[in-house]
Amino acid sequence: MSEQSRSTGRIRGTGSRRRKPSRGRRARNAALWGAAALVVVGGSGLGYAYVTLNGNLKGVDIDAALGTHRPDDVDNGSEDILVLGSDSRSGANAAYGTDEGTARADTAMVVHVDEGHTSASVVSVPRDTLVDRPACTNATTGEQVPAAHQTMFNSAYQTGGPACAVKTVEAMSGIRMDHYLEVDFTGFKKLVDELGGVEITTSQAIHDPDSHLALKPGTHTLSGEQSLGLVRTRHSVGDGSDLGRIQLQQAFMKALMDQAKSVGVFSSPKKLFGLADAATKAVTTDSALASVKQLTSFANGLKGLGSSDVDMVTLPVEYDPADPNRVLPQEKAGRQVWAALKQDKPIPASATAQSAGDKGGAGKVVR
């Protein structure tokens, strides 16, 4: 059984304040959700496009909610971004269930872009991971959210919104998140559809009535609805666990990255604007990125990265002996993962060797 951290105190990183990256080095994140479409929009010179796209963006003032008691930035030019996929049922998302007034972080990824922006490491955090959630302030409502011991990771977003999710990740990792990016069901679907679908190959049939997905073995170009079904499915692939679903999500994200690089947006202004319109409507960011100018500058680093440049792992965990539906962090192995990101180094294979994540057959189903 892994050693457990029971402290709710903040974990501080080390190092001086990170210098602001130059325009050409604003990092690579949301390729995971297709924000590559934003790369050249800000430089298009189209006033109408700029105003329209700028009006699409939604920002959350994470910094104000978190204050100064955070890990230090490390001055090495790398960037760390928390990417969340929320399961909100509000508005157009009501088709996926009853709106109960809250949303959870159904998908959570810590994206680390290296100093030269030539590679990236992605650490998926299982939503069912039991963590010590720190006290935090809801950036939207101003509500004070008390600390909680051994609670599910996705409860941080559910009870305290984006700022609480960021604070929980920073407490777990000791790494300051430079940015935050969130996408919901409807935004994800529209983005995939605007890309013209995403091509994947399945090694076996997938049939999941819960996510309304039915695929035969072979190559498919998935629509937005089918893509959403794939990243949400769990019971029809592997052992039916959330850890298996994470493997599917990681495989799909790499396919999405490749698709975003191959759609030819640079030669088609219409395609470019359509993608940028869908992307800016799809995402909620921290306030520092909530403008076309900043988001375009940020996304410029995406152009040189392909799926082969991105290493994706699951936070080292083991099943909770008291509840097989929950997982516990493997603290020693987790420290190896976070240390690698802090030091701007690849995550060593030894860090995930004994983890229950990244195992099983789900990762071999989609490519």
PyMOL commands that set and color helices and strands:
alter all, ss='L'
color gray80, all
select helices_A, chain A and resi 23-25+30-33+35-38+41-43+47-56+62-66+91-96+155-173+185-194+224-232+242-262+265-267+269-282+287-289+292-302+307-309+331-342+349-351+362-364
alter helices_A, ss='H'
color red, helices_A
select strands_A, chain A and resi 58-60+79-86+105-113+120-124+130-133+136-137+144-145+148-152+179-183+198-202+206-208+213-215+218-222+283-286+310-314+317-320+323-329
alter strands_A, ss='S'
color yellow, strands_A
deselect
rebuild
show_as cartoon
